Amino acid sequence: MRLYLASRSPRRRELLHQIGIDFDTVVFRDGLRADSETDETPMPGENPVSYVERVARAKAIHGLKIVEERRLPMRPVLSADTTLEFEGEIIGKPVDMADAAAILRRLSGRTHRVLTGVAIDHQGRSEYLLSTSEVRFRHIDDEEIRHYVMSGEPMDKAGAYGIQGRAGMFVEHLSGSYTGVMGLPVCETGELLKRLGFRPL
């Protein structure tokens, strides 16, 4: 089985390799030339669950459009989006180091939810699932936050941390999917592929 991964995330690439799925990457433009179809800006009043589904589905649809435009072999297009919900608010990627530090201070000693939506488009079918995990951080002091932010690790991650990296030592409790918090829930993704008739193993 081979598919297209509509994501730049190195964590998602690692996780697909981990479960033996071969793929080619469909890359979206970013920066000033970013594709408007995959804009991750929350809409006014949009709740985190609706937001993560909208973005994940939009990435799959746009990925399929790119495959068709380039006349590439037709295969399933898989995409995902991860966001963090804290006190009902969507917490995305930090805009700068000061923002990363502020996010981590808010999460310190508290519980938040990590939502990862996974979407697959293939031959006119669209499948979607949501993985929800609860993560509780221990108290993180300002010196720890400063060192972590200076490492650069928080800068491209929703909620300003990567559970598979140095921030793993902040996690006091996790209920849900560890790989979902990383960015791709592998158990659920395998089930989603089976719905389309593909068996990863």
C-alpha positions as CSV (number, residue, x, y, z in Angstrom):
1,M,0.0,0.0,0.0
2,R,1.2,3.5,-0.9
3,L,-0.5,6.8,-0.3
4,Y,0.1,10.5,-0.3
5,L,0.8,12.4,2.9
6,A,-0.5,16.0,2.7
7,S,1.7,17.3,5.5
8,R,5.2,18.8,6.1
9,S,5.4,17.3,9.6
10,P,8.4,15.1,10.2
11,R,6.6,13.5,13.2
12,R,3.8,12.3,10.9
13,R,6.3,10.9,8.4
14,E,8.1,9.0,11.2
15,L,4.8,7.6,12.5
16,L,3.7,6.3,9.1
17,H,7.1,4.7,8.6
18,Q,6.7,3.1,12.1
19,I,3.5,1.3,11.0
20,G,5.0,0.2,7.7
21,I,3.1,2.6,5.3
22,D,4.9,3.8,2.2
23,F,4.0,7.3,1.0
24,D,4.9,10.3,-1.1
25,T,4.7,13.7,0.4
26,V,2.4,16.4,-1.1
27,V,3.9,19.7,0.0
28,F,1.8,22.9,0.4
29,R,3.3,26.3,-0.1
30,D,3.8,28.4,3.0
31,G,4.8,31.9,3.9
32,L,3.7,34.7,1.6
33,R,2.8,32.2,-1.1
34,A,0.8,30.0,1.2
35,D,-2.2,28.1,-0.3
36,S,-5.4,29.9,0.9
37,E,-7.2,26.5,0.8
38,T,-5.1,25.3,3.8
39,D,-5.2,28.5,5.9
40,E,-5.1,27.5,9.6
41,T,-6.5,30.7,11.0
42,P,-9.5,29.9,13.2
43,M,-12.8,31.4,12.1
44,P,-14.6,33.8,14.5
45,G,-16.4,31.8,17.2
46,E,-15.1,28.4,15.8
47,N,-14.8,25.8,18.5
48,P,-11.7,23.6,18.6
49,V,-13.4,20.3,17.5
50,S,-15.0,22.0,14.4
51,Y,-11.7,23.8,13.7
52,V,-9.5,20.7,13.6
53,E,-12.0,18.8,11.4
54,R,-12.2,21.7,8.9
55,V,-8.5,22.1,8.6
56,A,-7.7,18.4,8.3
57,R,-10.4,17.9,5.7
58,A,-9.3,21.0,3.8
59,K,-5.7,19.7,3.6
60,A,-6.9,16.3,2.3
61,I,-9.1,18.0,-0.4
62,H,-6.3,20.3,-1.5
63,G,-3.7,17.5,-1.5
64,L,-6.0,15.5,-3.8
65,K,-6.3,18.6,-6.1
66,I,-2.5,18.8,-6.3
67,V,-2.3,15.1,-7.2
68,E,-4.9,15.6,-9.9
69,E,-3.3,18.7,-11.3
70,R,0.1,17.0,-11.5
71,R,-1.5,13.9,-13.1
72,L,0.2,11.7,-10.5
73,P,-1.0,8.1,-9.9
74,M,-4.2,8.1,-7.9
75,R,-3.8,6.9,-4.4
76,P,-5.4,7.8,-1.0
77,V,-4.5,11.3,0.3
78,L,-4.0,11.4,4.0
79,S,-3.8,14.6,6.0
80,A,-4.0,15.5,9.7
81,D,-4.2,18.6,11.9
82,T,-3.4,18.9,15.6
83,T,-4.5,21.6,17.9
84,L,-4.5,22.1,21.6
85,E,-7.6,23.2,23.6
86,F,-7.2,25.0,26.9
87,E,-10.2,26.4,28.7
88,G,-12.2,26.2,25.5
89,E,-9.6,28.2,23.5
90,I,-7.7,27.0,20.4
91,I,-4.0,27.1,21.1
92,G,-2.0,26.8,17.9
93,K,1.7,27.2,17.0
94,P,3.4,30.1,18.8
95,V,4.1,33.2,16.7
96,D,7.4,33.8,18.5
97,M,9.6,32.8,21.5
98,A,7.7,35.2,23.9
99,D,4.4,33.6,22.8
100,A,5.8,30.1,23.3
101,A,6.9,31.0,26.8
102,A,3.5,32.5,27.6
103,I,1.6,29.4,26.4
104,L,3.8,27.1,28.5
105,R,3.2,29.3,31.6
106,R,-0.5,28.9,31.0
107,L,-0.3,25.2,30.7
108,S,2.0,24.7,33.7
109,G,0.4,22.6,36.4
110,R,-2.9,22.4,34.4
111,T,-4.7,19.9,32.2
112,H,-5.3,20.5,28.5
113,R,-6.8,18.6,25.6
114,V,-4.9,17.7,22.4
115,L,-7.2,17.2,19.3
116,T,-5.8,15.5,16.2
117,G,-8.1,15.2,13.2
118,V,-7.2,12.7,10.4
119,A,-8.8,12.9,7.0
120,I,-8.4,10.6,4.0
121,D,-9.8,11.3,0.5
122,H,-9.8,8.5,-2.1
123,Q,-11.9,7.8,-5.2
124,G,-14.7,10.2,-4.2
125,R,-14.8,9.0,-0.6
126,S,-13.8,11.1,2.3
127,E,-13.2,9.6,5.8
128,Y,-12.5,11.5,9.0
129,L,-11.8,10.7,12.6
130,L,-10.9,12.7,15.7
131,S,-8.4,11.6,18.4
132,T,-8.8,13.4,21.7
133,S,-6.2,13.1,24.5
134,E,-5.9,14.8,27.9
135,V,-2.5,15.9,29.0
136,R,-1.6,17.3,32.5
137,F,1.7,19.2,32.9
138,R,3.5,19.3,36.3
139,H,4.5,22.8,37.5
140,I,7.2,24.2,35.1
141,D,9.3,27.0,36.5
142,D,10.4,30.0,34.5
143,E,14.0,28.8,34.1
144,E,12.8,25.5,32.6
145,I,10.5,27.3,30.3
146,R,13.3,29.7,29.2
147,H,15.7,26.8,28.5
148,Y,13.0,24.9,26.6
149,V,12.0,27.9,24.4
150,M,15.7,28.6,23.7
151,S,16.1,25.1,22.3
152,G,13.8,26.1,19.5
153,E,11.7,22.9,19.9
154,P,8.4,24.6,20.6
155,M,8.3,26.9,17.6
156,D,6.6,24.7,15.0
157,K,4.3,22.8,17.3
158,A,0.7,23.3,18.4
159,G,0.7,24.3,22.1
160,A,4.4,25.1,22.0
161,Y,5.7,21.7,22.9
162,G,6.6,18.3,21.4
163,I,5.7,15.4,23.7
164,Q,8.3,13.2,21.9
165,G,11.1,15.7,22.7
166,R,12.4,17.5,25.7
167,A,8.8,18.5,26.8
168,G,8.2,14.8,27.6
169,M,9.5,15.6,31.1
170,F,6.8,18.1,31.7
171,V,4.0,15.5,31.2
172,E,2.7,14.3,34.5
173,H,-0.3,12.4,33.1
174,L,-1.7,11.4,29.7
175,S,-5.0,9.9,28.9
176,G,-5.6,9.0,25.3
177,S,-3.2,8.5,22.4
178,Y,0.5,9.3,22.7
179,T,0.9,9.2,18.9
180,G,-2.2,11.4,18.6
181,V,-0.5,14.0,20.8
182,M,2.6,13.7,18.5
183,G,0.4,14.5,15.5
184,L,-0.9,11.2,14.1
185,P,-2.8,8.6,16.1
186,V,-1.5,5.4,14.5
187,C,-4.2,3.0,15.9
188,E,-7.0,5.2,14.6
189,T,-5.3,5.9,11.3
190,G,-4.9,2.2,10.6
191,E,-8.6,1.7,11.3
192,L,-9.4,4.6,8.9
193,L,-7.4,3.0,6.1
194,K,-9.2,-0.3,6.7
195,R,-12.5,1.5,6.1
196,L,-11.2,2.2,2.6
197,G,-10.1,-1.4,2.0
198,F,-6.4,-0.9,2.8
199,R,-4.7,-3.0,5.5
200,P,-1.4,-1.5,6.7
201,L,-0.3,-4.9,8.1
